[in-house]
């Protein structure tokens, strides 16, 4: 307390919040920008990372879903319940789901997550997977294990983390599931799938996975986690390897497709 010089009435001392002051200085010197559109963020943003406008532009996969890959079906495919892409190949997983369409803001966020070492984006974008599981009542209780699609050691050294493992850990924490992260391995270093055509992707990942301990997956129903599904080649080959090791059903959940 101190006395007002004019009338001698006790007045509370002003309180200075140094954290607020430092935050204000930081915002002046290093203004927060949206990771997608690069515009300055205001108080209403998602995690101080993405503006509401960009977040609202993230496209969702909506029903009716393809009974194999989980993408939204075109009108021409409704009768067969299977999209034209899935009819081209024999896919070894039992079913797949993706909450988001791999386009626009979510594509940019996944790219930064994977290739620009922004691993802190993992829990934020994994929220779409959590929301999808709850909204469409994906029966997680029926799965014994959550397994992330692994990276080859050479690629893991390059990226410094496995994005599928970060997503898996977040989901497992929310739903109380067990993550088995060191049994399914990448035993062959392959070219990145990004620049390959449809059939080349399947050839590229052939025999690229192995299971260290088949006993750990034998008769287990598995939820396989990855960030993106395009043709389904990687997830299919991983599921094929797990089933050859004795696994039961293998479902796939990716962030986008």
N, C-alpha and C positions, 0 to 999 in steps of 0.2 A: 504494500500500500504506500501511496505518497500523497502529500497535501496539494490540492489545487492552489496555486500561488495567488489567485484572485480572491477566493473566498475561504480558503483553508479547509474545504470539505475533503474528507478522505476519498481517494479515487483509486480504483484498481490499476495496477501497472499493465500496460499493453503487453500482450503475449505475442512473441515472434516465433513462428514455426519455421525452423530452418529447413526442414524437409520441403515445405511448400515453396520456400524461396529458391532453393536449389533446383526444384522441379521447374519453376518458372524460368530460371536462367537457362536450364537445359532446353526447354521448349523454344526459347529465343535463339539460342546458339545452334541447336540441333533439332529443328522441328520434326515432330513425328509425322511420317507420311504413310499412306496406304501402300502395302506391298504389291498391290495389283495395279492401281491407276496412278500411283505416285503423287496423288494430291495430298495436301495437308489434312491430317486427321483432326476432327473436333472431339468434344467430350463423348459424343455418341458414336462409338466404334466397337468393333469386335476384338476384344483382347488387346486394345491399343496397337493393333496390327493391320486391320482391314476395315475400310469404311463401310457403312451400312449399304450404300448404293452397290458396291461391288459384291458384298456378301449376298445381297438380294438377287443378284444376277446368276448365282450358282444354280445350274439346272439339275433337277432331280429325275432319276428313273422312276416312272410311275406305272402302276398297273394299267392294263394287263402285262404281266412279265412273261418273257420267254421261259419255258419250263426247264431250260438247260443253263443258259448264261445269265438270265435274270434281267436282261435289258428290256426296255419298253417295246412291245410288239408293234410292228406296222399293221395297218388294216389288212394287208394282203396275207399276213401270217397268222391271223387270229384263229382261223379254223383248225390249223395244225398245232397251235400252242407252242410253236418252235420257230425261231427266226431263221432267215435264209442263211446267215453266217454259220449257225450251228449245224445246219444240214450238210455243210460241205465237208465236215471233219468228224472223225470218231473221237469224242472227248471222254476222258477217263474219270472225271469227277462226276458225282451224282447230280449236283446242282450248284449253281453259283448265284450270288447276289451282289449288287453294287448300288449304293444309295445315290450316287451322282453320275451325271453324264460327263465324260472326259472332254471338256470343252470350256472355253472362257476362263473365268476367275479360278475355278478349282484346278484347271490344268496348270495355270501359272503358279498357284500355291504348291501343288505337288512338285513341280519342277524346282522351285526354290527349296522345298523340303529335301529333295533327293540330291540335287546337284550343287546347291549353294550352301550346304552344311547348316541349314536352318532347322536343326532337329527339334527346336522348341515349338515348331509348328505342328508336330505330331499329335499331341493331345488335343489341340484346337480342332484340327480337321477330322480327327478320329471321332469327334462328337457327332458327325454325320452318320457314322456307322452305328454308334450307340442309339441314336434317335431312330434309325431305320429298324434295328433289331426290336426295339420296343413298339414302334408303330405297327410293324407287320408281324409281330409276335413270332420271330424266328426262334425255334425251340432250342435255345442254347443248353438247356438242361440235358438234352439227349446226346450231347457231345462229351466225350471223355477227355479230349485234349485239344488245345489250341496250338497250332504249329505255324510259325512264320515261314514263308518261302525264303530259303537261305541265299546268301550271296557267296560267290567263290571268294576264297581268302584274298586273292589279288584285288578283286573289286572292293572288298571290305576295307582293305588297307587304303585304297584310293578314296573311298567315301567317308571312312572313319566310323560309320555306324550302318546298321541294317534298318532301313525305314520300315520294313514289314515287322521287325521285332518291336519297334517302338509302338506301332499300332496294336500289335498283339498284347503287349504289356498293359496298354491302356484299357483295352477291352476286358482282359482277364481281371484287372483290378476292379472294374465296374461290376462285372458279373460273377466274380468269384470262381474263375476257371483256372486250370493249371496250364501253363505254357511249357511246351517241350521244345527248346530252341537249339539243341545241339545234337539231335539224332538224325534228322534229315539234313543232308549236306550237299553242297555243290561239288561234285568230284571232277568236273571238267570245266575249264575256263572257256566260255563261249563269247562270240561277238555280241555286242549289244543288239537287242531286238529292234531298236528304234528305226534303223534304216533298212530293215529287211521287208520283203514282200510277204504276203500271206503264207504260202507253202514253205518259203524259206525259214520262217519262224519255227515251224514244227521240226524241220530238219536240223536247225541250229541247236535246239535244246535236247535232241535225242540222246538218251543215255547220259545226261549231264547231272543226274541226281543219284544218291545212294543213301541207304539207311545203315547207320552204325550198329544199332541194337534192335533187330527185328522184334524181339520179345517185348519191347516197350510200346510197340504199336499194334501188336497182334490182337485181333478181335476188338480193337478200339475204333470208335466212331470219331472222326477228326474234322475240326474246322480249320481249314487252311487259309492263312491271311496273306494278302499282298496289297500293294497300293493301287495298281492299275491292271485291268484286263482288257486286252485288245482282241486278238484272235482266240485267246484261251490256251495257247500253246504251252506256255510255261506252267500254268496251273495244272493242265492236263498231264504233262509229263511228271510233275511232282506227285500228283494223285496216282498215276500209274505205278510209280516207284513205291509209294506207301502201300498200295493194295498188293503188289507183288511181295511185300514184306509181311503181309498178313492183316493189314488194316481192314476194317469194315467199310462203312460209308465214309466218303470224303466229300464234304461240302466246301465251297470256296466263298469267302467274303472279301471283296476288294473295295477300296474307297470309291473308285470310279471305273466306268467302262464305256 
